Amino acid sequence: MKNSEVSPEHYSKFKIEPFNFIHENGLGFAEGNIIKYVCRWREKNGIEDLEKAIRYIQLLIVYAKIEEKNETES
């Protein structure tokens, strides 16, 4: 596999690549995708990537509210 497939230019321009940041901080799937989409939006898919990030944020809010409700009912 070529290095560009492992580390695309739109990620390798950062001081800390998004994957490394996500992995080293033990972030979950949704949080990782938010970071990924926000980091690459200018270089890759533009507003579409920002909309994807928003979708993951919305999902996090829904699940956080469910968890919060379950905790108060316990």
PDB file of N, CA, C, O and CB in Angstrom:
ATOM      1  N   MET A   1       0.845  -1.184   0.000  1.00  0.00           N
ATOM      2  CA  MET A   1       0.000   0.000   0.000  1.00  0.00           C
ATOM      3  C   MET A   1       0.885   1.241   0.000  1.00  0.00           C
ATOM      4  O   MET A   1       1.867   1.317   0.739  1.00  0.00           O
ATOM      5  CB  MET A   1      -0.959   0.002   1.222  1.00  0.00           C
ATOM      6  N   LYS A   2       0.531   2.199  -0.828  1.00  0.00           N
ATOM      7  CA  LYS A   2       1.305   3.433  -0.898  1.00  0.00           C
ATOM      8  C   LYS A   2       1.062   4.273   0.353  1.00  0.00           C
ATOM      9  O   LYS A   2      -0.013   4.217   0.950  1.00  0.00           O
ATOM     10  CB  LYS A   2       0.942   4.235  -2.168  1.00  0.00           C
ATOM     11  N   ASN A   3       2.073   5.054   0.744  1.00  0.00           N
ATOM     12  CA  ASN A   3       1.954   5.922   1.916  1.00  0.00           C
ATOM     13  C   ASN A   3       0.798   6.903   1.782  1.00  0.00           C
ATOM     14  O   ASN A   3       0.148   7.225   2.776  1.00  0.00           O
ATOM     15  CB  ASN A   3       3.249   6.683   2.137  1.00  0.00           C
ATOM     16  N   SER A   4       0.529   7.385   0.563  1.00  0.00           N
ATOM     17  CA  SER A   4      -0.547   8.361   0.378  1.00  0.00           C
ATOM     18  C   SER A   4      -1.909   7.759   0.716  1.00  0.00           C
ATOM     19  O   SER A   4      -2.832   8.488   1.078  1.00  0.00           O
ATOM     20  CB  SER A   4      -0.548   8.883  -1.063  1.00  0.00           C
ATOM     21  N   GLU A   5      -2.047   6.431   0.601  1.00  0.00           N
ATOM     22  CA  GLU A   5      -3.297   5.770   0.956  1.00  0.00           C
ATOM     23  C   GLU A   5      -3.453   5.691   2.468  1.00  0.00           C
ATOM     24  O   GLU A   5      -4.571   5.723   2.982  1.00  0.00           O
ATOM     25  CB  GLU A   5      -3.358   4.368   0.343  1.00  0.00           C
ATOM     26  N   VAL A   6      -2.345   5.589   3.176  1.00  0.00           N
ATOM     27  CA  VAL A   6      -2.372   5.503   4.629  1.00  0.00           C
ATOM     28  C   VAL A   6      -2.477   6.887   5.240  1.00  0.00           C
ATOM     29  O   VAL A   6      -3.172   7.075   6.238  1.00  0.00           O
ATOM     30  CB  VAL A   6      -1.128   4.785   5.150  1.00  0.00           C
ATOM     31  N   SER A   7      -1.806   7.841   4.660  1.00  0.00           N
ATOM     32  CA  SER A   7      -1.769   9.199   5.188  1.00  0.00           C
ATOM     33  C   SER A   7      -2.037  10.201   4.065  1.00  0.00           C
ATOM     34  O   SER A   7      -1.106  10.807   3.536  1.00  0.00           O
ATOM     35  CB  SER A   7      -0.407   9.486   5.862  1.00  0.00           C
ATOM     36  N   PRO A   8      -3.313  10.373   3.704  1.00  0.00           N
ATOM     37  CA  PRO A   8      -3.616  11.316   2.618  1.00  0.00           C
ATOM     38  C   PRO A   8      -3.128  12.723   2.944  1.00  0.00           C
ATOM     39  O   PRO A   8      -3.021  13.104   4.109  1.00  0.00           O
ATOM     40  CB  PRO A   8      -5.121  11.341   2.341  1.00  0.00           C
ATOM     41  N   GLU A   9      -2.840  13.472   1.917  1.00  0.00           N
ATOM     42  CA  GLU A   9      -2.303  14.819   2.087  1.00  0.00           C
ATOM     43  C   GLU A   9      -3.219  15.709   2.924  1.00  0.00           C
ATOM     44  O   GLU A   9      -2.743  16.553   3.683  1.00  0.00           O
ATOM     45  CB  GLU A   9      -2.072  15.455   0.732  1.00  0.00           C
ATOM     46  N   HIS A  10      -4.544  15.518   2.785  1.00  0.00           N
ATOM     47  CA  HIS A  10      -5.461  16.373   3.536  1.00  0.00           C
ATOM     48  C   HIS A  10      -5.433  16.091   5.032  1.00  0.00           C
ATOM     49  O   HIS A  10      -6.024  16.847   5.804  1.00  0.00           O
ATOM     50  CB  HIS A  10      -6.866  16.200   3.018  1.00  0.00           C
ATOM     51  N   TYR A  11      -4.766  15.028   5.462  1.00  0.00           N
ATOM     52  CA  TYR A  11      -4.576  14.762   6.891  1.00  0.00           C
ATOM     53  C   TYR A  11      -3.141  15.020   7.328  1.00  0.00           C
ATOM     54  O   TYR A  11      -2.911  15.501   8.438  1.00  0.00           O
ATOM     55  CB  TYR A  11      -4.962  13.324   7.214  1.00  0.00           C
ATOM     56  N   SER A  12      -2.184  14.710   6.482  1.00  0.00           N
ATOM     57  CA  SER A  12      -0.776  14.787   6.882  1.00  0.00           C
ATOM     58  C   SER A  12      -0.260  16.221   6.999  1.00  0.00           C
ATOM     59  O   SER A  12       0.863  16.433   7.457  1.00  0.00           O
ATOM     60  CB  SER A  12       0.074  14.031   5.892  1.00  0.00           C
ATOM     61  N   LYS A  13      -1.049  17.194   6.600  1.00  0.00           N
ATOM     62  CA  LYS A  13      -0.611  18.591   6.714  1.00  0.00           C
ATOM     63  C   LYS A  13      -0.671  19.097   8.151  1.00  0.00           C
ATOM     64  O   LYS A  13      -0.070  20.122   8.473  1.00  0.00           O
ATOM     65  CB  LYS A  13      -1.465  19.483   5.823  1.00  0.00           C
ATOM     66  N   PHE A  14      -1.392  18.387   9.018  1.00  0.00           N
ATOM     67  CA  PHE A  14      -1.529  18.808  10.404  1.00  0.00           C
ATOM     68  C   PHE A  14      -0.315  18.389  11.232  1.00  0.00           C
ATOM     69  O   PHE A  14       0.340  17.399  10.908  1.00  0.00           O
ATOM     70  CB  PHE A  14      -2.804  18.228  11.009  1.00  0.00           C
ATOM     71  N   LYS A  15      -0.014  19.126  12.284  1.00  0.00           N
ATOM     72  CA  LYS A  15       1.082  18.757  13.184  1.00  0.00           C
ATOM     73  C   LYS A  15       0.815  17.404  13.822  1.00  0.00           C
ATOM     74  O   LYS A  15       1.733  16.605  14.003  1.00  0.00           O
ATOM     75  CB  LYS A  15       1.277  19.826  14.270  1.00  0.00           C
ATOM     76  N   ILE A  16      -0.435  17.150  14.160  1.00  0.00           N
ATOM     77  CA  ILE A  16      -0.859  15.854  14.684  1.00  0.00           C
ATOM     78  C   ILE A  16      -1.955  15.364  13.747  1.00  0.00           C
ATOM     79  O   ILE A  16      -2.990  16.016  13.611  1.00  0.00           O
ATOM     80  CB  ILE A  16      -1.365  15.948  16.194  1.00  0.00           C
ATOM     81  N   GLU A  17      -1.738  14.223  13.102  1.00  0.00           N
ATOM     82  CA  GLU A  17      -2.755  13.711  12.194  1.00  0.00           C
ATOM     83  C   GLU A  17      -4.009  13.353  12.980  1.00  0.00           C
ATOM     84  O   GLU A  17      -3.916  12.849  14.100  1.00  0.00           O
ATOM     85  CB  GLU A  17      -2.230  12.486  11.416  1.00  0.00           C
ATOM     86  N   PRO A  18      -5.176  13.609  12.406  1.00  0.00           N
ATOM     87  CA  PRO A  18      -6.422  13.325  13.114  1.00  0.00           C
ATOM     88  C   PRO A  18      -6.504  11.909  13.672  1.00  0.00           C
ATOM     89  O   PRO A  18      -6.942  11.730  14.809  1.00  0.00           O
ATOM     90  CB  PRO A  18      -7.579  13.558  12.200  1.00  0.00           C
ATOM     91  N   PHE A  19      -6.097  10.901  12.911  1.00  0.00           N
ATOM     92  CA  PHE A  19      -6.164   9.529  13.418  1.00  0.00           C
ATOM     93  C   PHE A  19      -5.337   9.370  14.684  1.00  0.00           C
ATOM     94  O   PHE A  19      -5.793   8.774  15.660  1.00  0.00           O
ATOM     95  CB  PHE A  19      -5.685   8.541  12.353  1.00  0.00           C
ATOM     96  N   ASN A  20      -4.125   9.901  14.667  1.00  0.00           N
ATOM     97  CA  ASN A  20      -3.262   9.783  15.845  1.00  0.00           C
ATOM     98  C   ASN A  20      -3.881  10.488  17.048  1.00  0.00           C
ATOM     99  O   ASN A  20      -3.847   9.959  18.159  1.00  0.00           O
ATOM    100  CB  ASN A  20      -1.871  10.365  15.551  1.00  0.00           C
ATOM    101  N   PHE A  21      -4.442  11.665  16.839  1.00  0.00           N
ATOM    102  CA  PHE A  21      -5.094  12.399  17.922  1.00  0.00           C
ATOM    103  C   PHE A  21      -6.269  11.604  18.481  1.00  0.00           C
ATOM    104  O   PHE A  21      -6.416  11.459  19.694  1.00  0.00           O
ATOM    105  CB  PHE A  21      -5.570  13.776  17.430  1.00  0.00           C
ATOM    106  N   ILE A  22      -7.099  11.094  17.582  1.00  0.00           N
ATOM    107  CA  ILE A  22      -8.272  10.317  17.986  1.00  0.00           C
ATOM    108  C   ILE A  22      -7.846   9.079  18.765  1.00  0.00           C
ATOM    109  O   ILE A  22      -8.381   8.795  19.837  1.00  0.00           O
ATOM    110  CB  ILE A  22      -9.108   9.913  16.757  1.00  0.00           C
ATOM    111  N   HIS A  23      -6.894   8.356  18.225  1.00  0.00           N
ATOM    112  CA  HIS A  23      -6.421   7.117  18.858  1.00  0.00           C
ATOM    113  C   HIS A  23      -5.764   7.380  20.216  1.00  0.00           C
ATOM    114  O   HIS A  23      -6.085   6.721  21.205  1.00  0.00           O
ATOM    115  CB  HIS A  23      -5.430   6.401  17.936  1.00  0.00           C
ATOM    116  N   GLU A  24      -4.863   8.328  20.256  1.00  0.00           N
ATOM    117  CA  GLU A  24      -4.129   8.613  21.494  1.00  0.00           C
ATOM    118  C   GLU A  24      -5.030   9.125  22.620  1.00  0.00           C
ATOM    119  O   GLU A  24      -4.705   8.975  23.798  1.00  0.00           O
ATOM    120  CB  GLU A  24      -3.042   9.631  21.220  1.00  0.00           C
ATOM    121  N   ASN A  25      -6.152   9.724  22.257  1.00  0.00           N
ATOM    122  CA  ASN A  25      -7.068  10.255  23.261  1.00  0.00           C
ATOM    123  C   ASN A  25      -8.247   9.330  23.535  1.00  0.00           C
ATOM    124  O   ASN A  25      -9.152   9.679  24.293  1.00  0.00           O
ATOM    125  CB  ASN A  25      -7.576  11.601  22.826  1.00  0.00           C
ATOM    126  N   GLY A  26      -8.237   8.155  22.918  1.00  0.00           N
ATOM    127  CA  GLY A  26      -9.269   7.160  23.168  1.00  0.00           C
ATOM    128  C   GLY A  26     -10.680   7.631  22.845  1.00  0.00           C
ATOM    129  O   GLY A  26     -11.633   7.284  23.543  1.00  0.00           O
ATOM    130  N   LEU A  27     -10.809   8.419  21.792  1.00  0.00           N
ATOM    131  CA  LEU A  27     -12.120   8.943  21.438  1.00  0.00           C
ATOM    132  C   LEU A  27     -12.958   7.878  20.741  1.00  0.00           C
ATOM    133  O   LEU A  27     -12.432   6.985  20.077  1.00  0.00           O
ATOM    134  CB  LEU A  27     -11.979  10.177  20.545  1.00  0.00           C
ATOM    135  N   GLY A  28     -14.248   7.991  20.905  1.00  0.00           N
ATOM    136  CA  GLY A  28     -15.166   7.049  20.287  1.00  0.00           C
ATOM    137  C   GLY A  28     -15.362   7.319  18.806  1.00  0.00           C
ATOM    138  O   GLY A  28     -14.820   8.270  18.241  1.00  0.00           O
ATOM    139  N   PHE A  29     -16.158   6.447  18.197  1.00  0.00           N
ATOM    140  CA  PHE A  29     -16.412   6.513  16.758  1.00  0.00           C
ATOM    141  C   PHE A  29     -16.979   7.866  16.339  1.00  0.00           C
ATOM    142  O   PHE A  29     -16.464   8.495  15.415  1.00  0.00           O
ATOM    143  CB  PHE A  29     -17.369   5.405  16.345  1.00  0.00           C
ATOM    144  N   ALA A  30     -18.020   8.309  17.002  1.00  0.00           N
ATOM    145  CA  ALA A  30     -18.667   9.575  16.613  1.00  0.00           C
ATOM    146  C   ALA A  30     -17.719  10.756  16.788  1.00  0.00           C
ATOM    147  O   ALA A  30     -17.588  11.592  15.895  1.00  0.00           O
ATOM    148  CB  ALA A  30     -19.944   9.804  17.442  1.00  0.00           C
ATOM    149  N   GLU A  31     -17.057  10.820  17.946  1.00  0.00           N
ATOM    150  CA  GLU A  31     -16.119  11.918  18.188  1.00  0.00           C
ATOM    151  C   GLU A  31     -14.992  11.914  17.157  1.00  0.00           C
ATOM    152  O   GLU A  31     -14.575  12.966  16.672  1.00  0.00           O
ATOM    153  CB  GLU A  31     -15.536  11.822  19.608  1.00  0.00           C
ATOM    154  N   GLY A  32     -14.510  10.726  16.833  1.00  0.00           N
ATOM    155  CA  GLY A  32     -13.443  10.609  15.841  1.00  0.00           C
ATOM    156  C   GLY A  32     -13.875  11.107  14.479  1.00  0.00           C
ATOM    157  O   GLY A  32     -13.123  11.799  13.792  1.00  0.00           O
ATOM    158  N   ASN A  33     -15.092  10.753  14.090  1.00  0.00           N
ATOM    159  CA  ASN A  33     -15.584  11.212  12.790  1.00  0.00           C
ATOM    160  C   ASN A  33     -15.790  12.716  12.766  1.00  0.00           C
ATOM    161  O   ASN A  33     -15.549  13.357  11.744  1.00  0.00           O
ATOM    162  CB  ASN A  33     -16.886  10.509  12.440  1.00  0.00           C
ATOM    163  N   ILE A  34     -16.227  13.282  13.868  1.00  0.00           N
ATOM    164  CA  ILE A  34     -16.384  14.738  13.927  1.00  0.00           C
ATOM    165  C   ILE A  34     -15.042  15.414  13.669  1.00  0.00           C
ATOM    166  O   ILE A  34     -14.944  16.336  12.859  1.00  0.00           O
ATOM    167  CB  ILE A  34     -16.957  15.177  15.302  1.00  0.00           C
ATOM    168  N   ILE A  35     -14.024  14.950  14.356  1.00  0.00           N
ATOM    169  CA  ILE A  35     -12.683  15.529  14.179  1.00  0.00           C
ATOM    170  C   ILE A  35     -12.209  15.335  12.747  1.00  0.00           C
ATOM    171  O   ILE A  35     -11.697  16.265  12.123  1.00  0.00           O
ATOM    172  CB  ILE A  35     -11.675  14.892  15.162  1.00  0.00           C
ATOM    173  N   LYS A  36     -12.380  14.131  12.233  1.00  0.00           N
ATOM    174  CA  LYS A  36     -11.946  13.827  10.866  1.00  0.00           C
ATOM    175  C   LYS A  36     -12.608  14.771   9.860  1.00  0.00           C
ATOM    176  O   LYS A  36     -11.922  15.375   9.034  1.00  0.00           O
ATOM    177  CB  LYS A  36     -12.272  12.361  10.513  1.00  0.00           C
ATOM    178  N   TYR A  37     -13.921  14.900   9.924  1.00  0.00           N
ATOM    179  CA  TYR A  37     -14.635  15.722   8.945  1.00  0.00           C
ATOM    180  C   TYR A  37     -14.309  17.201   9.089  1.00  0.00           C
ATOM    181  O   TYR A  37     -14.178  17.900   8.084  1.00  0.00           O
ATOM    182  CB  TYR A  37     -16.128  15.514   9.083  1.00  0.00           C
ATOM    183  N   VAL A  38     -14.177  17.689  10.304  1.00  0.00           N
ATOM    184  CA  VAL A  38     -13.860  19.103  10.500  1.00  0.00           C
ATOM    185  C   VAL A  38     -12.438  19.405  10.012  1.00  0.00           C
ATOM    186  O   VAL A  38     -12.187  20.469   9.446  1.00  0.00           O
ATOM    187  CB  VAL A  38     -14.011  19.490  11.991  1.00  0.00           C
ATOM    188  N   CYS A  39     -11.524  18.481  10.229  1.00  0.00           N
ATOM    189  CA  CYS A  39     -10.140  18.710   9.799  1.00  0.00           C
ATOM    190  C   CYS A  39      -9.991  18.725   8.279  1.00  0.00           C
ATOM    191  O   CYS A  39      -9.170  19.471   7.745  1.00  0.00           O
ATOM    192  CB  CYS A  39      -9.237  17.644  10.384  1.00  0.00           C
ATOM    193  N   ARG A  40     -10.760  17.926   7.597  1.00  0.00           N
ATOM    194  CA  ARG A  40     -10.524  17.786   6.157  1.00  0.00           C
ATOM    195  C   ARG A  40     -11.460  18.584   5.263  1.00  0.00           C
ATOM    196  O   ARG A  40     -11.275  18.577   4.046  1.00  0.00           O
ATOM    197  CB  ARG A  40     -10.625  16.366   5.788  1.00  0.00           C
ATOM    198  N   TRP A  41     -12.440  19.261   5.803  1.00  0.00           N
ATOM    199  CA  TRP A  41     -13.490  19.847   4.973  1.00  0.00           C
ATOM    200  C   TRP A  41     -12.984  20.801   3.902  1.00  0.00           C
ATOM    201  O   TRP A  41     -13.508  20.808   2.789  1.00  0.00           O
ATOM    202  CB  TRP A  41     -14.456  20.565   5.836  1.00  0.00           C
ATOM    203  N   ARG A  42     -11.988  21.594   4.214  1.00  0.00           N
ATOM    204  CA  ARG A  42     -11.481  22.561   3.223  1.00  0.00           C
ATOM    205  C   ARG A  42     -10.735  21.882   2.072  1.00  0.00           C
ATOM    206  O   ARG A  42     -10.729  22.374   0.943  1.00  0.00           O
ATOM    207  CB  ARG A  42     -10.556  23.570   3.903  1.00  0.00           C
ATOM    208  N   GLU A  43     -10.116  20.761   2.372  1.00  0.00           N
ATOM    209  CA  GLU A  43      -9.263  20.088   1.395  1.00  0.00           C
ATOM    210  C   GLU A  43      -9.981  18.983   0.629  1.00  0.00           C
ATOM    211  O   GLU A  43      -9.510  18.571  -0.431  1.00  0.00           O
ATOM    212  CB  GLU A  43      -8.060  19.513   2.086  1.00  0.00           C
ATOM    213  N   LYS A  44     -11.109  18.494   1.140  1.00  0.00           N
ATOM    214  CA  LYS A  44     -11.711  17.332   0.500  1.00  0.00           C
ATOM    215  C   LYS A  44     -13.129  17.594   0.004  1.00  0.00           C
ATOM    216  O   LYS A  44     -13.313  17.869  -1.182  1.00  0.00           O
ATOM    217  CB  LYS A  44     -11.721  16.176   1.456  1.00  0.00           C
ATOM    218  N   ASN A  45     -14.122  17.519   0.863  1.00  0.00           N
ATOM    219  CA  ASN A  45     -15.509  17.549   0.397  1.00  0.00           C
ATOM    220  C   ASN A  45     -16.285  18.808   0.767  1.00  0.00           C
ATOM    221  O   ASN A  45     -17.507  18.840   0.626  1.00  0.00           O
ATOM    222  CB  ASN A  45     -16.226  16.377   0.937  1.00  0.00           C
ATOM    223  N   GLY A  46     -15.603  19.834   1.232  1.00  0.00           N
ATOM    224  CA  GLY A  46     -16.251  21.109   1.514  1.00  0.00           C
ATOM    225  C   GLY A  46     -17.396  21.004   2.515  1.00  0.00           C
ATOM    226  O   GLY A  46     -17.296  20.307   3.524  1.00  0.00           O
ATOM    227  N   ILE A  47     -18.468  21.698   2.220  1.00  0.00           N
ATOM    228  CA  ILE A  47     -19.611  21.794   3.130  1.00  0.00           C
ATOM    229  C   ILE A  47     -20.191  20.416   3.447  1.00  0.00           C
ATOM    230  O   ILE A  47     -20.714  20.206   4.541  1.00  0.00           O
ATOM    231  CB  ILE A  47     -20.695  22.690   2.525  1.00  0.00           C
ATOM    232  N   GLU A  48     -20.106  19.489   2.519  1.00  0.00           N
ATOM    233  CA  GLU A  48     -20.611  18.129   2.767  1.00  0.00           C
ATOM    234  C   GLU A  48     -19.948  17.523   4.014  1.00  0.00           C
ATOM    235  O   GLU A  48     -20.617  16.871   4.816  1.00  0.00           O
ATOM    236  CB  GLU A  48     -20.356  17.221   1.529  1.00  0.00           C
ATOM    237  N   ASP A  49     -18.651  17.734   4.173  1.00  0.00           N
ATOM    238  CA  ASP A  49     -17.965  17.214   5.356  1.00  0.00           C
ATOM    239  C   ASP A  49     -18.428  17.916   6.627  1.00  0.00           C
ATOM    240  O   ASP A  49     -18.549  17.278   7.673  1.00  0.00           O
ATOM    241  CB  ASP A  49     -16.456  17.367   5.201  1.00  0.00           C
ATOM    242  N   LEU A  50     -18.688  19.215   6.552  1.00  0.00           N
ATOM    243  CA  LEU A  50     -19.209  19.928   7.721  1.00  0.00           C
ATOM    244  C   LEU A  50     -20.594  19.412   8.098  1.00  0.00           C
ATOM    245  O   LEU A  50     -20.920  19.291   9.279  1.00  0.00           O
ATOM    246  CB  LEU A  50     -19.263  21.441   7.450  1.00  0.00           C
ATOM    247  N   GLU A  51     -21.402  19.109   7.092  1.00  0.00           N
ATOM    248  CA  GLU A  51     -22.730  18.557   7.365  1.00  0.00           C
ATOM    249  C   GLU A  51     -22.633  17.173   8.004  1.00  0.00           C
ATOM    250  O   GLU A  51     -23.439  16.825   8.867  1.00  0.00           O
ATOM    251  CB  GLU A  51     -23.551  18.481   6.072  1.00  0.00           C
ATOM    252  N   LYS A  52     -21.650  16.391   7.582  1.00  0.00           N
ATOM    253  CA  LYS A  52     -21.438  15.078   8.202  1.00  0.00           C
ATOM    254  C   LYS A  52     -21.035  15.253   9.666  1.00  0.00           C
ATOM    255  O   LYS A  52     -21.508  14.519  10.534  1.00  0.00           O
ATOM    256  CB  LYS A  52     -20.351  14.275   7.433  1.00  0.00           C
ATOM    257  N   ALA A  53     -20.173  16.213   9.935  1.00  0.00           N
ATOM    258  CA  ALA A  53     -19.763  16.480  11.321  1.00  0.00           C
ATOM    259  C   ALA A  53     -20.970  16.883  12.158  1.00  0.00           C
ATOM    260  O   ALA A  53     -21.126  16.425  13.290  1.00  0.00           O
ATOM    261  CB  ALA A  53     -18.682  17.587  11.372  1.00  0.00           C
ATOM    262  N   ILE A  54     -21.818  17.735  11.607  1.00  0.00           N
ATOM    263  CA  ILE A  54     -23.031  18.154  12.313  1.00  0.00           C
ATOM    264  C   ILE A  54     -23.905  16.947  12.619  1.00  0.00           C
ATOM    265  O   ILE A  54     -24.456  16.844  13.715  1.00  0.00           O
ATOM    266  CB  ILE A  54     -23.819  19.189  11.481  1.00  0.00           C
ATOM    267  N   ARG A  55     -24.037  16.044  11.673  1.00  0.00           N
ATOM    268  CA  ARG A  55     -24.862  14.845  11.878  1.00  0.00           C
ATOM    269  C   ARG A  55     -24.328  14.021  13.053  1.00  0.00           C
ATOM    270  O   ARG A  55     -25.107  13.549  13.882  1.00  0.00           O
ATOM    271  CB  ARG A  55     -24.896  13.980  10.590  1.00  0.00           C
ATOM    272  N   TYR A  56     -23.021  13.847  13.129  1.00  0.00           N
ATOM    273  CA  TYR A  56     -22.450  13.091  14.243  1.00  0.00           C
ATOM    274  C   TYR A  56     -22.635  13.829  15.564  1.00  0.00           C
ATOM    275  O   TYR A  56     -22.847  13.193  16.597  1.00  0.00           O
ATOM    276  CB  TYR A  56     -20.964  12.823  13.997  1.00  0.00           C
ATOM    277  N   ILE A  57     -22.560  15.149  15.552  1.00  0.00           N
ATOM    278  CA  ILE A  57     -22.811  15.925  16.768  1.00  0.00           C
ATOM    279  C   ILE A  57     -24.260  15.749  17.202  1.00  0.00           C
ATOM    280  O   ILE A  57     -24.541  15.584  18.389  1.00  0.00           O
ATOM    281  CB  ILE A  57     -22.491  17.423  16.543  1.00  0.00           C
ATOM    282  N   GLN A  58     -25.172  15.785  16.248  1.00  0.00           N
ATOM    283  CA  GLN A  58     -26.580  15.579  16.575  1.00  0.00           C
ATOM    284  C   GLN A  58     -26.808  14.198  17.187  1.00  0.00           C
ATOM    285  O   GLN A  58     -27.569  14.062  18.145  1.00  0.00           O
ATOM    286  CB  GLN A  58     -27.446  15.750  15.324  1.00  0.00           C
ATOM    287  N   LEU A  59     -26.159  13.183  16.642  1.00  0.00           N
ATOM    288  CA  LEU A  59     -26.287  11.828  17.194  1.00  0.00           C
ATOM    289  C   LEU A  59     -25.730  11.757  18.616  1.00  0.00           C
ATOM    290  O   LEU A  59     -26.320  11.119  19.488  1.00  0.00           O
ATOM    291  CB  LEU A  59     -25.561  10.811  16.295  1.00  0.00           C
ATOM    292  N   LEU A  60     -24.602  12.410  18.842  1.00  0.00           N
ATOM    293  CA  LEU A  60     -24.038  12.437  20.196  1.00  0.00           C
ATOM    294  C   LEU A  60     -25.005  13.080  21.184  1.00  0.00           C
ATOM    295  O   LEU A  60     -25.152  12.608  22.311  1.00  0.00           O
ATOM    296  CB  LEU A  60     -22.703  13.191  20.205  1.00  0.00           C
ATOM    297  N   ILE A  61     -25.656  14.144  20.767  1.00  0.00           N
ATOM    298  CA  ILE A  61     -26.621  14.829  21.633  1.00  0.00           C
ATOM    299  C   ILE A  61     -27.780  13.905  21.956  1.00  0.00           C
ATOM    300  O   ILE A  61     -28.196  13.816  23.111  1.00  0.00           O
ATOM    301  CB  ILE A  61     -27.137  16.121  20.969  1.00  0.00           C
ATOM    302  N   VAL A  62     -28.306  13.219  20.961  1.00  0.00           N
ATOM    303  CA  VAL A  62     -29.423  12.288  21.183  1.00  0.00           C
ATOM    304  C   VAL A  62     -29.026  11.216  22.194  1.00  0.00           C
ATOM    305  O   VAL A  62     -29.755  10.966  23.154  1.00  0.00           O
ATOM    306  CB  VAL A  62     -29.863  11.631  19.849  1.00  0.00           C
ATOM    307  N   TYR A  63     -27.880  10.585  21.983  1.00  0.00           N
ATOM    308  CA  TYR A  63     -27.449   9.520  22.887  1.00  0.00           C
ATOM    309  C   TYR A  63     -27.085  10.045  24.272  1.00  0.00           C
ATOM    310  O   TYR A  63     -27.306   9.358  25.270  1.00  0.00           O
ATOM    311  CB  TYR A  63     -26.265   8.787  22.295  1.00  0.00           C
ATOM    312  N   ALA A  64     -26.535  11.240  24.344  1.00  0.00           N
ATOM    313  CA  ALA A  64     -26.225  11.828  25.653  1.00  0.00           C
ATOM    314  C   ALA A  64     -27.505  12.091  26.434  1.00  0.00           C
ATOM    315  O   ALA A  64     -27.551  11.881  27.646  1.00  0.00           O
ATOM    316  CB  ALA A  64     -25.424  13.138  25.487  1.00  0.00           C
ATOM    317  N   LYS A  65     -28.547  12.550  25.740  1.00  0.00           N
ATOM    318  CA  LYS A  65     -29.828  12.794  26.406  1.00  0.00           C
ATOM    319  C   LYS A  65     -30.453  11.487  26.890  1.00  0.00           C
ATOM    320  O   LYS A  65     -31.039  11.438  27.972  1.00  0.00           O
ATOM    321  CB  LYS A  65     -30.793  13.520  25.459  1.00  0.00           C
ATOM    322  N   ILE A  66     -30.328  10.441  26.094  1.00  0.00           N
ATOM    323  CA  ILE A  66     -30.841   9.133  26.503  1.00  0.00           C
ATOM    324  C   ILE A  66     -30.102   8.646  27.751  1.00  0.00           C
ATOM    325  O   ILE A  66     -30.726   8.188  28.708  1.00  0.00           O
ATOM    326  CB  ILE A  66     -30.697   8.104  25.351  1.00  0.00           C
ATOM    327  N   GLU A  67     -28.780   8.747  27.736  1.00  0.00           N
ATOM    328  CA  GLU A  67     -27.978   8.343  28.904  1.00  0.00           C
ATOM    329  C   GLU A  67     -28.347   9.155  30.130  1.00  0.00           C
ATOM    330  O   GLU A  67     -28.509   8.613  31.223  1.00  0.00           O
ATOM    331  CB  GLU A  67     -26.481   8.498  28.612  1.00  0.00           C
ATOM    332  N   GLU A  68     -28.477  10.454  29.942  1.00  0.00           N
ATOM    333  CA  GLU A  68     -28.841  11.344  31.046  1.00  0.00           C
ATOM    334  C   GLU A  68     -30.202  10.952  31.642  1.00  0.00           C
ATOM    335  O   GLU A  68     -30.368  10.913  32.861  1.00  0.00           O
ATOM    336  CB  GLU A  68     -28.872  12.811  30.561  1.00  0.00           C
ATOM    337  N   LYS A  69     -31.155  10.667  30.777  1.00  0.00           N
ATOM    338  CA  LYS A  69     -32.485  10.267  31.217  1.00  0.00           C
ATOM    339  C   LYS A  69     -32.415   8.939  31.968  1.00  0.00           C
ATOM    340  O   LYS A  69     -33.044   8.785  33.015  1.00  0.00           O
ATOM    341  CB  LYS A  69     -33.442  10.158  30.015  1.00  0.00           C
ATOM    342  N   ASN A  70     -31.661   7.991  31.442  1.00  0.00           N
ATOM    343  CA  ASN A  70     -31.529   6.693  32.108  1.00  0.00           C
ATOM    344  C   ASN A  70     -30.879   6.815  33.486  1.00  0.00           C
ATOM    345  O   ASN A  70     -31.249   6.104  34.420  1.00  0.00           O
ATOM    346  CB  ASN A  70     -30.717   5.743  31.240  1.00  0.00           C
ATOM    347  N   GLU A  71     -29.911   7.718  33.603  1.00  0.00           N
ATOM    348  CA  GLU A  71     -29.236   7.923  34.884  1.00  0.00           C
ATOM    349  C   GLU A  71     -30.179   8.530  35.914  1.00  0.00           C
ATOM    350  O   GLU A  71     -30.127   8.163  37.088  1.00  0.00           O
ATOM    351  CB  GLU A  71     -28.013   8.821  34.704  1.00  0.00           C
ATOM    352  N   THR A  72     -31.031   9.444  35.498  1.00  0.00           N
ATOM    353  CA  THR A  72     -31.952  10.069  36.446  1.00  0.00           C
ATOM    354  C   THR A  72     -33.101   9.152  36.834  1.00  0.00           C
ATOM    355  O   THR A  72     -33.699   9.315  37.898  1.00  0.00           O
ATOM    356  CB  THR A  72     -32.501  11.348  35.865  1.00  0.00           C
ATOM    357  N   GLU A  73     -33.415   8.182  35.967  1.00  0.00           N
ATOM    358  CA  GLU A  73     -34.465   7.209  36.273  1.00  0.00           C
ATOM    359  C   GLU A  73     -33.966   6.086  37.153  1.00  0.00           C
ATOM    360  O   GLU A  73     -34.771   5.375  37.754  1.00  0.00           O
ATOM    361  CB  GLU A  73     -35.033   6.635  35.001  1.00  0.00           C
ATOM    362  N   SER A  74     -32.681   5.911  37.245  1.00  0.00           N
ATOM    363  CA  SER A  74     -32.110   4.808  38.039  1.00  0.00           C
ATOM    364  C   SER A  74     -32.113   5.106  39.518  1.00  0.00           C
ATOM    365  O   SER A  74     -31.668   4.280  40.315  1.00  0.00           O
ATOM    366  CB  SER A  74     -30.695   4.515  37.593  1.00  0.00           C
TER     367      SER A  74
END
